[in-house]
């Protein structure tokens, strides 16, 4: 089983879990969603005048069982959207993810200090997964120390990428793999490269990532079950 944790492509095949990411606007409807997906307001496409209405739609759609994660959402210093507003919108996503107990998929460009500060101040307990991570070792270590998760993609295919060391050494259970918006590479290529860098067999890596995926995306079901157990009457009394 291969898991493409973050993709903008609709791929369907028997041995693939394809978690498709969609940007939510006011017009997105439940009937348009793929079988498994992640939903959020991407900072690139967020409109100042309509983001609140789009977020209200996200709140509705995010409750659907097929929505397994919240995002991508995040912070990006390379766009015109004011950073102050980006932080407000990200905080709303954090609150929603916490309420629904679904992991948060993060887009972050040149704003990792702000991202870590939010992680500290919000005291969020759901997993935050930085997707498409390809930064230097120092940034990787900082995020790892603050209990972030990672989704690695095409960057690990390059021998010169600093992220190669990260994928080789990151603890099991703290990462997944992705193709993002690339249509010229396959998730199988990413898996083969990751297995080689981690010096494990492809079958072993597949098994490990299936376990990680289920741990990250089953939080809401597990917590609903716990709540149900706690609310059930004690029949022995």
VENVEN-V900475 format. One record per residue. N is the residue number from 1. SS is DSSP state (A for helix, B for strand, O for the rest). PSI is psi in whole degrees, 0 to 359 (none if undefined). Layout:
# VENVEN-V900475
{{N/SS/PSI} {N/SS/PSI}}
This chain:
# VENVEN-V900475
{{1/O/128} {2/B/143} {3/B/117} {4/B/97} {5/B/335} {6/B/109} {7/B/150} {8/O/11} {9/O/144} {10/O/93} {11/O/135} {12/O/118} {13/O/165} {14/O/321} {15/O/27} {16/B/129} {17/B/114} {18/B/99} {19/B/94} {20/B/135} {21/B/130} {22/B/139} {23/B/132} {24/O/128} {25/O/184} {26/O/342} {27/O/349} {28/O/132} {29/O/157} {30/A/323} {31/A/344} {32/A/354} {33/O/144} {34/O/174} {35/O/324} {36/O/137} {37/B/170} {38/B/135} {39/B/141} {40/B/177} {41/O/104} {42/O/132} {43/A/332} {44/A/326} {45/A/8} {46/O/128} {47/O/131} {48/O/322} {49/O/341} {50/O/5} {51/A/327} {52/A/321} {53/A/321} {54/A/321} {55/A/322} {56/A/322} {57/A/320} {58/A/316} {59/A/323} {60/A/309} {61/A/326} {62/O/342} {63/O/345} {64/O/141} {65/O/330} {66/O/345} {67/B/105} {68/B/346} {69/B/161} {70/B/126} {71/B/173} {72/B/149} {73/B/168} {74/B/209} {75/B/139} {76/B/115} {77/O/354} {78/O/9} {79/O/169} {80/O/341} {81/O/124} {82/O/138} {83/A/325} {84/A/318} {85/A/322} {86/A/319} {87/A/318} {88/A/314} {89/A/320} {90/A/319} {91/A/322} {92/A/319} {93/A/320} {94/A/314} {95/A/317} {96/A/315} {97/A/321} {98/A/316} {99/A/316} {100/A/351} {101/O/51} {102/O/142} {103/B/156} {104/B/125} {105/B/121} {106/B/132} {107/B/124} {108/B/125} {109/B/113} {110/O/35} {111/O/35} {112/A/330} {113/A/319} {114/A/322} {115/A/315} {116/A/321} {117/A/319} {118/A/321} {119/A/320} {120/A/311} {121/A/326} {122/A/340} {123/O/36} {124/O/141} {125/O/347} {126/O/156} {127/O/136} {128/B/121} {129/B/114} {130/B/113} {131/B/153} {132/O/34} {133/O/133} {134/O/24} {135/O/182} {136/O/164} {137/A/323} {138/A/318} {139/A/318} {140/A/314} {141/A/321} {142/A/313} {143/A/320} {144/A/319} {145/A/334} {146/O/19} {147/O/31} {148/O/155} {149/B/168} {150/B/149} {151/B/118} {152/B/143} {153/O/224} {154/A/336} {155/A/330} {156/A/352} {157/A/343} {158/O/129} {159/O/334} {160/O/350} {161/O/133} {162/O/339} {163/A/347} {164/A/319} {165/A/323} {166/A/312} {167/A/333} {168/A/333} {169/A/349} {170/O/138} {171/O/147} {172/O/140} {173/O/358} {174/O/9} {175/B/159} {176/B/181} {177/B/157} {178/O/165} {179/O/348} {180/B/235} {181/O/13} {182/O/127} {183/O/2} {184/O/1} {185/O/159} {186/O/159} {187/A/333} {188/A/321} {189/A/317} {190/A/318} {191/A/314} {192/A/316} {193/A/316} {194/A/318} {195/A/318} {196/A/316} {197/A/326} {198/A/356} {199/O/49} {200/O/163} {201/O/158} {202/A/320} {203/A/318} {204/A/315} {205/A/317} {206/A/314} {207/A/316} {208/A/319} {209/A/331} {210/A/317} {211/A/315} {212/A/315} {213/A/314} {214/A/324} {215/A/320} {216/A/326} {217/A/2} {218/O/10} {219/A/315} {220/A/320} {221/A/319} {222/A/315} {223/A/327} {224/A/321} {225/A/319} {226/A/317} {227/A/321} {228/A/316} {229/A/317} {230/A/334} {231/A/348} {232/O/141} {233/O/148} {234/O/105} {235/O/350} {236/O/348} {237/O/none}}
